Structures are given as C-alpha cells and as structure tokens.
Amino acid sequence: MSKIIVIGAGQAGFSLVEGLRKQGHTGAITLIGAEPAPPYQRPPLSKAYLLGDMAVERLYLRPENFYADHDIELLTDTRVTAINRQDKSIDLSNAGSMAYDKLALTTGALPNRLPASIGGDLAGVYGVRTLADTDAMAPEFSKDARVLIIGGGYIGLEAAAVAAKLGLKVTLVEMSDRILQRVAAKQTSDYFRELHGSHGVDIREGVGLTKLNGDTRVTSASLSDGSVLEVDFVIVGVGIQPDISLAKTAGLTIENGIKTNYRCQTSDPDIFAAGDCASFPHQGKQMRMESVGNAIDQAHAAAAAMLGIDIDYQPKPWFWSDQFDTKLQIAGLNTGYDKIVTRGAGREISFWYYQANKLLAVDAMNDPRSYMVGKRLIEAGKSPDPAMIADVNADLKPLLKA
C-alpha cells in the first residue's frame, strides 16, 4: 500500500489521517506537526481555555494513544523544510528526509503580526493562534489589568469577552467603520457592540493603531484619533494568511491559497491540500474558508480523493462564536446579500441574508432552532418567503418538508 504523508497537524491534518483510516487505507501514514503538542482544537484557545475552564488535555482532538492505536506515525515539534517533487520526498528540520507516494498539505494559516516599526515586537504584545500564544498571555489576565485589543473580528471580540469576564479593563479598536464589517451585516455588528458595551468593553470603531510605545515592553498605544492609551498588554487579532510557503517553494500553483480542484488535488496530481491553507473552486472562483467545519469536511474529501474515491468537495459552510452568554451560530455564506430579514428580538434573534428572494445565510444568536432550520434550507437550496421568516409566530419546521 502507498505511503501517505500529511504536513500540518491541526484540525485539517488530524481529520485527514483519521479519514484515511476510516475509509480503508491500510498503508503507512505519517502526520507531521511543527508544534510540540498533538493535534488540538483551536477555538477554545480564545474562550474556555483562556478562561481556565478547560484543561489542556481536553483540547486534544484525541488522546495521545490514538495515533499508535491506529498505526499513524505522529511527528510533533518537527518542521518540513522542503518538498522535493521530482523524487517524491520531503526534508525535515532534523536533517532527515522521508519518501511519499502521496502527500497532503494541511499547513493552516499564520496570524498577521504588527510590524516591529510600530512596536509589534515589544514584550506584552500577543497573538491568539496557537496553544503557546495562549499560554504566554494567560498570566497577564489579572483583575483590573488594562488590555488593548486590536481588531474587531471574532477572535478579537472573543478575547475581549474573556478579558471582561475576568475583570480586566478592556478597550477594543477597529479601524473599519464597524466591528465585524468584513464578515457580517450591520445588524449583527450592532448586536455585538451592544453586548460588549453592556459588559464594560470600550469599543472604538473607525480608530486604528498608530504605534505601540515602550522601551522593551509595551506601556501605551497611540491611536489614529490622536489619543494615547496606557496599557498593560495588547492582543492582536487582525486576521490570518494561508501558510503557503512550502507549496510556493515547491512550485505548486497559488491562487488565494494553495489552489486545488474539486477533488482537493493541487497542480501536482500526487499532492493534495485542505483546510485554511487551501482554496477550492466555488461559483467560478477559487474560494478559501477559515473554519473548523471546512477543515473537517475538506480533509475528509481529500482523504477520499487520495484513495481514488471520485467525490467532488461541496462546502457546507457553518461557523460559531461564543461571547459572554451569547452563542452565535452561522450557516451559509452571505456574499452578495442585498436584504436582511430579522426574526425575533432581544438576546434571542436571527438575521437572514437574502439576495433578491434567495436565502444565502443566517446569523443566529441564542437561537439554535433558526440556525438548524436555516442551515438545512440553505443546504437543500430552498428559500422561504421572507415575510414568513419575519413572523415569529410562524412555525419553520414545515419548511423542511416542503
């Protein structure tokens, strides 16, 4: 049987090797990760784990004995330095090399960092991407500490919620006109702005960072509105970029990440890609999705393709975010929406995205029923009458049978 190597031991890498075994591959499998920990969940890093509500072992996607039990060679704390496509081998950071028959890239994404020229390399400045990031910043979370969070996306807002719950003084700045502007409608932004404000988070929109100040450690931040904030530490949540360095050096085609076809295959027929690093064809362009759901589903599709099972990958987008007492669940993709239909009010509410009369996506806050119905309708290609959605007395379940 063929030897399969998977580079990148995050959610996608784990899901791919698990999928290979479940779908019948009996040959050798090696999973290589740059971090010292076995594959783990990332979403709790900015929520339950940072709050101290989750032990590190509970982050692990499977107990460490899972890999030996399933005859999967797991190499942690190991970097791949080169892919040699001509002789189908990879070079490792320990100067060793390994041959493969088929290779998968699940290298994930890298967080955008602040440049050193504006203080990005000062002590007390943290990202939220890895277990090491969270472990490094955890001691900073003491009551009344002053934290500045840069970026009003979901990562920044989740970190702000944790900090506020732990009694810190939280300021969040977002250089766009509103928080969540890139990913959500104004109604969702308004909801979370009000939620954070009710918990004492100072959100400043349309305000960017000019510079972080300090000799060796950050002590203050100069903002684009001319104000200066004294801070004890800073969290940077300004997006991520696909980790394409290995693929690019190896000569694979890059287009919004590592370009793949419907079968998760790169421009090299023996190399596949999945997760945050990979783009796939969708509605005439190469699309990339940064979500746990996509990492799992695309990795399972890649595993099938590597075993010669001819199934096209069809994304079924879903996302979630936990902030304070609110659980946000998102189904679908809202790109191109021109109308928002609101269902419910107060803390239990959902926003339905339409393009003309076509349902595209749903943002559901503390409203799991609307999320479940919306997700199934979108996956089935069904678009209910917007007037029915807006009527809170209307039963949505019959829509699933229509």
Secondary structure, DSSP 8 states (H G I E B T S, - for coil): ---EEEE--SHHHHHHHHHHHHTT--S-EEEE-SSSS-SB-SGGGGTHHHHT-S-HHHHBSS-THHHHHTTEEEE-S--EEEEETTTTEEEETTS-EEE-SEEEE---EEE----GGGTTTSBTEEE-SSHHHHHHHGGG--TT-EEEEE--SHHHHHHHHHHHHTT-EEEEEESSSSTTTTTS-HHHHHHHHHHHHHTT-EEEET--EEEEE-SSB--EEEETTS-EEE-SEEEE---EEE--HHHHHTT--BSSSEE--TTSB-SSTTEEE-STTEEEEETTEEE---SHHHHHHHHHHHHHHHTT---------EEEEEETTEEEEEEE--TT--EEEEEEETTEEEEEEEETTEEEEEEEES-HHHHHHHHHHHHHT----HHHHH-TTS--GGGGT-
